[in-house]
Amino acid sequence: MSSEKVDGVFATRMNQQTFKIKAKGAKKGYELLKKKSDALKVRFRAMLKEIKQNKEELADIMPKSFMSLASAYYTAGEFREDVISDVKDAQIRVHASEDNVAGVKLPVFEQTLTNASSSSNVGLAGGGQQVEEARRNF
């Protein structure tokens, strides 16, 4: 019986031990990949939850913001080029870093506000309050 080949291998005690070790290694590898997959799924779901909350907040804020922008355009006229030329420093900066989740490097972006204030003269001739309100809303 031991002289017959099973799956291209002679059925000996040494080959049985080899296959047991390979099966154990395959099982361990599968478990590790399953843990990695679960950790990434948890992180992905958390990101989706945060994105959904931000989109809902944005849906509530945007109508008011666009109304204040329309009001500013109505009272102050076209001031887009003045605002663009007035910008000297960014008010919001993005810091990028990496987070290691189960051996996978994921990018993490954090927003920081700077003390750069705009001393804009936009809207001094008329509509200054509406321009400021539009700036705050956006």
DRENLO-122187 format. One record per residue: residue in one letter; x, y, z of N, C-alpha, C in turn; chain; residue number from 1. Coordinates in Angstrom, 1 decimal. Atoms other than C-alpha are relative to their C-alpha. Layout:
BEGIN
a; X; Y; Z; X; Y; Z; X; Y; Z; A; NUM;
...
This chain:
BEGIN
m; 0.8; -1.2; 0.0; 0.0; 0.0; 0.0; 0.9; 1.3; 0.0; A; 1;
s; -0.9; -1.2; 0.0; 2.9; 2.4; 0.7; 0.7; 0.2; -1.3; A; 2;
s; -0.7; -0.2; 1.3; 4.3; 1.8; -2.7; -0.8; 0.7; -1.1; A; 3;
e; 0.9; -0.7; 0.9; 1.3; 3.4; -4.4; 0.2; 1.5; 0.2; A; 4;
k; -0.1; -1.5; 0.0; 1.5; 7.1; -5.3; -1.4; 0.6; 0.2; A; 5;
v; 1.2; -0.7; -0.2; -1.3; 9.3; -4.0; 0.3; 1.5; -0.2; A; 6;
d; -0.3; -1.4; 0.4; -1.4; 12.8; -5.6; 1.4; 0.2; -0.4; A; 7;
g; -1.4; -0.1; 0.5; 2.0; 12.1; -7.1; 1.1; -0.1; 1.1; A; 8;
v; -0.9; 0.2; -1.1; 3.6; 11.4; -3.7; -0.2; -1.3; 0.6; A; 9;
f; 0.1; 1.3; -0.7; 4.4; 8.2; -2.0; -0.5; 0.3; 1.4; A; 10;
a; 0.6; -0.2; -1.3; 2.4; 7.8; 1.2; 1.0; -0.6; 1.1; A; 11;
t; -0.9; 0.4; -1.1; 5.1; 7.7; 3.8; -0.2; 1.0; 1.2; A; 12;
r; 0.2; -0.8; -1.2; 5.3; 9.1; 7.3; 0.7; 1.4; -0.1; A; 13;
m; -0.7; -1.3; 0.2; 7.8; 11.8; 6.3; -0.8; 0.9; -0.9; A; 14;
n; 0.8; -0.8; 0.9; 5.6; 13.0; 3.4; -1.3; 0.5; 0.8; A; 15;
q; 1.2; -0.4; -0.8; 2.6; 13.0; 5.8; 0.4; 1.2; 0.9; A; 16;
q; -0.4; -1.1; -0.8; 4.5; 15.3; 8.2; 0.2; 1.3; -0.8; A; 17;
t; -0.2; -1.2; 0.9; 5.5; 17.6; 5.3; -1.3; 0.6; -0.4; A; 18;
f; 1.3; -0.5; 0.4; 1.9; 17.9; 4.2; -0.7; 0.6; 1.2; A; 19;
k; 0.7; -0.6; -1.2; 0.7; 18.6; 7.8; 0.6; 1.4; 0.3; A; 20;
i; -0.7; -1.3; -0.2; 3.3; 21.4; 8.1; -0.5; 1.0; -1.0; A; 21;
k; 0.5; -0.9; 1.0; 2.2; 22.9; 4.8; -1.4; 0.4; 0.2; A; 22;
a; 1.4; -0.3; -0.3; -1.5; 22.7; 5.8; -0.1; 1.0; 1.1; A; 23;
k; 0.0; -0.9; -1.2; -0.7; 24.3; 9.1; 0.4; 1.5; -0.4; A; 24;
g; -0.5; -1.3; 0.5; 1.2; 27.1; 7.3; -1.0; 0.7; -0.8; A; 25;
a; 1.1; -0.6; 0.8; -1.6; 27.7; 4.8; -1.1; 0.5; 0.9; A; 26;
k; 1.1; -0.5; -0.9; -4.2; 27.9; 7.6; 0.4; 1.2; 0.7; A; 27;
k; -0.4; -1.2; -0.7; -2.1; 30.4; 9.5; 0.1; 1.2; -0.9; A; 28;
g; 0.0; -1.1; 0.9; -1.6; 32.5; 6.4; -1.4; 0.5; -0.3; A; 29;
y; 1.4; -0.4; 0.2; -5.3; 32.5; 5.7; -0.5; 0.8; 1.1; A; 30;
e; 0.4; -0.8; -1.1; -6.0; 33.6; 9.2; 0.6; 1.4; 0.1; A; 31;
l; -0.7; -1.3; 0.0; -3.5; 36.4; 9.0; -0.6; 0.9; -1.1; A; 32;
l; 0.6; -0.8; 1.0; -5.0; 37.6; 5.7; -1.4; 0.4; 0.3; A; 33;
k; 1.4; -0.3; -0.5; -8.5; 37.4; 7.2; 0.0; 1.1; 1.0; A; 34;
k; -0.1; -1.1; -1.0; -7.4; 39.6; 10.1; 0.3; 1.3; -0.7; A; 35;
k; -0.4; -1.2; 0.8; -5.8; 42.1; 7.7; -1.2; 0.5; -0.7; A; 36;
s; 1.1; -0.5; 0.7; -8.9; 42.2; 5.6; -1.1; 0.6; 0.9; A; 37;
d; 1.0; -0.5; -0.9; -11.2; 42.7; 8.6; 0.4; 1.4; 0.6; A; 38;
a; -0.5; -1.3; -0.4; -9.0; 45.5; 9.9; -0.2; 1.1; -1.0; A; 39;
l; 0.2; -1.0; 1.0; -9.1; 47.3; 6.6; -1.5; 0.3; -0.3; A; 40;
k; 1.5; -0.2; 0.2; -12.9; 46.8; 6.3; -0.5; 0.9; 1.1; A; 41;
v; 0.4; -0.9; -1.1; -13.3; 48.4; 9.7; 0.4; 1.4; -0.2; A; 42;
r; -0.5; -1.4; 0.3; -11.2; 51.4; 8.7; -0.8; 0.6; -1.1; A; 43;
f; 0.7; -0.5; 1.1; -13.0; 51.7; 5.4; -1.4; 0.4; 0.4; A; 44;
r; 1.3; -0.4; -0.5; -16.4; 51.7; 7.1; 0.0; 1.3; 0.8; A; 45;
a; -0.2; -1.3; -0.8; -15.2; 54.4; 9.5; 0.1; 1.2; -0.9; A; 46;
m; -0.2; -1.1; 1.0; -14.1; 56.5; 6.6; -1.3; 0.3; -0.7; A; 47;
l; 1.3; -0.2; 0.7; -17.4; 56.0; 4.8; -1.0; 0.7; 0.9; A; 48;
k; 0.9; -0.6; -0.9; -19.3; 57.0; 7.9; 0.4; 1.5; 0.2; A; 49;
e; -0.4; -1.4; -0.2; -17.2; 60.2; 8.3; -0.4; 0.8; -1.3; A; 50;
i; 0.3; -0.6; 1.2; -17.7; 61.0; 4.6; -1.5; 0.3; -0.1; A; 51;
k; 1.5; -0.2; 0.0; -21.5; 60.5; 4.9; -0.4; 1.1; 0.9; A; 52;
q; 0.4; -1.1; -0.9; -21.7; 62.8; 7.9; 0.4; 1.4; -0.6; A; 53;
n; -0.5; -1.3; 0.6; -19.6; 65.5; 6.1; -0.9; 0.4; -1.2; A; 54;
k; 0.8; -0.4; 1.1; -21.8; 65.3; 3.0; -1.4; 0.4; 0.5; A; 55;
e; 1.3; -0.4; -0.5; -25.0; 65.6; 5.1; 0.1; 1.4; 0.5; A; 56;
e; -0.2; -1.4; -0.5; -23.6; 68.7; 6.8; 0.2; 1.0; -1.1; A; 57;
l; -0.1; -0.8; 1.1; -22.6; 70.1; 3.5; -1.3; 0.3; -0.7; A; 58;
a; 1.3; -0.1; 0.6; -26.1; 69.5; 2.1; -0.8; 1.0; 0.8; A; 59;
d; 0.7; -1.0; -0.8; -27.4; 71.6; 5.0; 0.5; 1.4; -0.2; A; 60;
i; -0.7; -1.3; 0.0; -24.9; 74.4; 4.7; 0.0; 0.7; -1.4; A; 61;
m; -0.2; -0.6; 1.3; -24.6; 74.9; 0.9; -1.1; 0.9; -0.5; A; 62;
p; 1.0; -1.0; 0.5; -28.0; 76.5; 0.1; 0.1; 1.4; 0.7; A; 63;
k; -0.2; -1.3; -0.6; -27.4; 79.2; 2.7; 1.2; 0.7; -0.5; A; 64;
s; -1.3; -0.6; 0.5; -23.8; 79.7; 1.4; -0.3; 0.6; -1.4; A; 65;
f; 0.3; -0.5; 1.3; -25.0; 80.1; -2.2; -0.9; 1.2; 0.0; A; 66;
m; 0.9; -1.2; -0.1; -27.7; 82.5; -1.2; 0.8; 1.2; 0.5; A; 67;
s; -0.8; -1.2; -0.5; -25.2; 84.7; 0.7; 1.0; 0.4; -1.1; A; 68;
l; -0.9; -0.3; 1.1; -22.8; 84.5; -2.3; -0.8; 0.8; -1.1; A; 69;
a; 0.9; -0.7; 1.0; -25.7; 85.6; -4.7; -0.3; 1.4; 0.5; A; 70;
s; 0.2; -1.3; -0.6; -26.5; 88.4; -2.3; 1.2; 0.9; -0.1; A; 71;
a; -1.2; -0.8; 0.1; -22.9; 89.6; -2.2; 0.2; 0.4; -1.5; A; 72;
y; -0.2; -0.4; 1.4; -22.7; 89.5; -6.0; -1.0; 1.1; -0.4; A; 73;
y; 1.0; -1.0; 0.3; -25.9; 91.5; -6.2; 0.3; 1.4; 0.5; A; 74;
t; -0.3; -1.3; -0.6; -24.8; 94.2; -3.8; 1.4; 0.6; -0.4; A; 75;
a; -1.4; -0.5; 0.2; -21.0; 94.4; -4.5; 0.4; -0.1; -1.4; A; 76;
g; -0.4; 0.2; 1.4; -20.9; 93.4; -8.1; 1.0; -1.1; -0.2; A; 77;
e; -0.9; 1.1; 0.2; -18.3; 91.1; -9.6; 1.3; 0.3; 0.7; A; 78;
f; -1.2; -0.2; -0.8; -15.5; 90.8; -7.1; 0.9; -1.2; 0.0; A; 79;
r; -0.8; 1.2; 0.0; -14.0; 87.4; -7.9; 1.5; 0.3; -0.3; A; 80;
e; -1.4; -0.2; 0.3; -10.8; 88.7; -9.5; 0.7; 0.8; 1.1; A; 81;
d; -0.5; -0.8; -1.2; -10.3; 91.1; -6.5; 0.4; -1.0; 1.1; A; 82;
v; -0.3; 0.9; -1.1; -10.5; 88.2; -4.1; 1.2; -0.9; -0.4; A; 83;
i; -1.2; 0.9; 0.4; -8.1; 86.0; -6.1; 1.3; 0.7; 0.0; A; 84;
s; -1.3; -0.7; 0.0; -5.5; 88.7; -6.5; 0.4; 0.4; 1.5; A; 85;
d; -0.3; -0.4; -1.4; -5.8; 89.6; -2.7; 0.7; -1.2; 0.8; A; 86;
v; -0.5; 1.1; -0.7; -4.7; 86.1; -1.6; 1.5; 0.0; 0.0; A; 87;
k; -1.4; 0.0; -0.2; -1.2; 86.0; -0.2; 0.5; -1.3; 0.6; A; 88;
d; -0.3; 1.3; -0.7; -1.1; 83.0; 2.2; -1.2; -0.8; 0.1; A; 89;
a; 1.2; 0.9; -0.2; -3.3; 80.0; 2.6; -0.5; 0.0; 1.4; A; 90;
q; 0.5; 0.0; -1.3; -5.6; 80.0; 5.5; -0.2; -1.4; 0.5; A; 91;
i; 0.2; 1.4; -0.4; -6.0; 76.2; 5.6; 1.2; -0.7; -0.6; A; 92;
r; -1.1; 0.9; 0.5; -3.0; 73.8; 5.3; -0.4; -1.4; 0.3; A; 93;
v; 0.3; 1.4; -0.1; -3.2; 70.1; 4.8; 1.3; -0.7; 0.3; A; 94;
h; -1.2; 0.8; -0.4; -0.7; 67.8; 6.6; -0.3; -1.4; -0.3; A; 95;
a; 0.1; 1.4; 0.4; -0.2; 64.4; 5.1; 0.9; -0.9; 0.8; A; 96;
s; -0.8; 1.0; -0.8; 1.0; 61.4; 7.1; -0.5; -1.4; -0.4; A; 97;
e; 0.4; 1.4; 0.2; 0.7; 57.6; 7.0; -0.4; -0.7; 1.2; A; 98;
d; 0.4; 0.8; -1.1; -1.1; 55.2; 9.2; 0.1; -1.4; -0.4; A; 99;
n; -0.3; 1.4; 0.4; -0.2; 51.6; 9.3; -1.2; -0.9; 0.6; A; 100;
v; 1.1; 0.8; -0.4; -3.3; 49.3; 9.5; 0.3; -1.4; -0.5; A; 101;
a; -0.2; 1.4; 0.3; -2.4; 45.6; 9.6; 1.1; -0.2; -1.1; A; 102;
g; -1.1; 0.1; 1.0; 0.8; 46.2; 7.5; -0.3; 0.7; -1.3; A; 103;
v; 0.3; -0.8; 1.2; -0.9; 48.4; 4.9; 0.1; 1.5; 0.4; A; 104;
k; -0.1; -1.4; -0.3; 0.1; 52.0; 4.8; -1.1; 0.8; -0.7; A; 105;
l; 1.1; -0.8; 0.5; -2.9; 54.3; 4.5; 0.4; 1.5; 0.2; A; 106;
p; -0.3; -1.5; -0.2; -2.6; 58.1; 3.9; -1.0; 0.6; 0.9; A; 107;
v; 0.8; -0.7; -0.9; -4.0; 60.3; 6.5; 0.2; 1.5; -0.2; A; 108;
f; -0.1; -1.4; 0.3; -4.8; 64.0; 5.8; -0.6; 0.8; 1.2; A; 109;
e; 0.5; -0.9; -1.1; -5.2; 66.6; 8.6; 0.0; 1.4; -0.4; A; 110;
q; 0.1; -1.4; 0.4; -6.4; 70.1; 8.1; 0.3; 0.9; 1.2; A; 111;
t; -0.3; -0.9; -1.0; -4.9; 72.9; 10.1; -0.3; 1.5; -0.5; A; 112;
l; 0.3; -1.4; 0.3; -6.0; 76.6; 10.2; 1.2; 0.8; 0.4; A; 113;
t; -1.1; -0.9; -0.3; -3.3; 79.2; 10.0; -0.6; 1.4; 0.4; A; 114;
n; 0.4; -1.3; -0.4; -3.4; 82.8; 11.3; 0.0; 1.0; -1.1; A; 115;
a; 0.0; -1.0; 1.2; -3.3; 84.3; 7.8; -1.4; 0.6; -0.1; A; 116;
s; 1.3; -0.7; 0.2; -6.0; 86.9; 7.7; 0.0; 0.8; -1.2; A; 117;
s; 0.0; -0.8; 1.3; -7.1; 88.6; 4.6; -0.5; 1.4; 0.4; A; 118;
s; 0.4; -1.4; -0.2; -7.2; 92.4; 4.8; -0.6; 0.5; -1.3; A; 119;
s; 0.6; -0.3; 1.4; -9.5; 92.6; 1.8; -0.7; 1.3; 0.1; A; 120;
n; 0.8; -1.3; 0.2; -10.9; 95.9; 0.6; -1.2; -0.3; -0.9; A; 121;
v; 1.1; 0.4; 0.9; -13.5; 94.0; -1.4; -1.3; 0.4; 0.6; A; 122;
g; 1.3; -0.4; -0.5; -16.9; 95.5; -1.0; -0.1; 1.3; 0.8; A; 123;
l; 0.0; -1.2; -0.7; -15.9; 98.8; 0.5; -0.9; 1.0; -0.6; A; 124;
a; 0.9; -0.9; 0.7; -17.8; 100.7; -2.2; -1.4; -0.4; 0.3; A; 125;
g; 1.4; 0.4; -0.2; -20.9; 98.7; -1.4; -0.1; -1.5; 0.2; A; 126;
g; 0.2; 1.4; -0.2; -22.0; 95.3; -0.1; 1.1; -0.7; 0.8; A; 127;
g; -1.1; 0.6; -0.8; -19.1; 94.8; 2.3; -0.5; -1.1; 1.0; A; 128;
q; 0.5; 1.0; -1.0; -21.3; 93.0; 4.9; -0.4; -1.3; -0.7; A; 129;
q; 0.4; 1.2; 0.7; -22.7; 90.6; 2.3; 1.3; -0.8; -0.5; A; 130;
v; -1.3; 0.7; 0.3; -19.1; 89.8; 1.1; 0.5; -0.7; 1.2; A; 131;
e; -0.5; 0.7; -1.2; -18.0; 89.1; 4.6; -0.9; -1.2; 0.4; A; 132;
e; 0.9; 1.1; -0.3; -21.1; 86.9; 5.2; 0.3; -1.2; -0.9; A; 133;
a; -0.3; 1.0; 1.0; -20.3; 85.0; 2.0; 1.3; -0.7; 0.3; A; 134;
r; -1.3; 0.5; -0.3; -16.7; 84.6; 3.1; -0.1; -1.0; 1.2; A; 135;
r; 0.2; 0.8; -1.2; -17.8; 83.2; 6.5; -0.7; -1.3; -0.3; A; 136;
n; 0.8; 1.2; 0.3; -20.3; 80.8; 5.0; 0.8; -1.0; -0.9; A; 137;
f; -0.8; 0.9; 0.8; -17.9; 79.4; 2.5; 1.3; -0.4; 0.7; A; 138;
